[in-house]
Amino acid sequence: MDARRAVAQAKRSGDAAAMKAARAAVDVAKVALGERGPVWWEDGSPDLNRHMARNTPYAGWYESVSDGER
């Protein structure tokens, strides 16, 4: 979250160098968390990370848990 806050601060200040550094820090954090970068699991499941749930095999589940949230 520190990196995300740095992005927000850079946006407010208009500092392009700070924005570049903050976005790089966000990328490093996301790779470390497994949100970006190579697939870390080995069971052959597809990487659906960059897909909306409603456009995946999980669409039915998504609808069942999100109906009351819209």
Secondary structure, DSSP 8 states (H G I E B T S, - for coil): -HHHHHHHHHHHHT-HHHHHHHHHHHHHHHHHTTSSSS----S-----TTS-GGGSTTHHHHHHHHGGG-
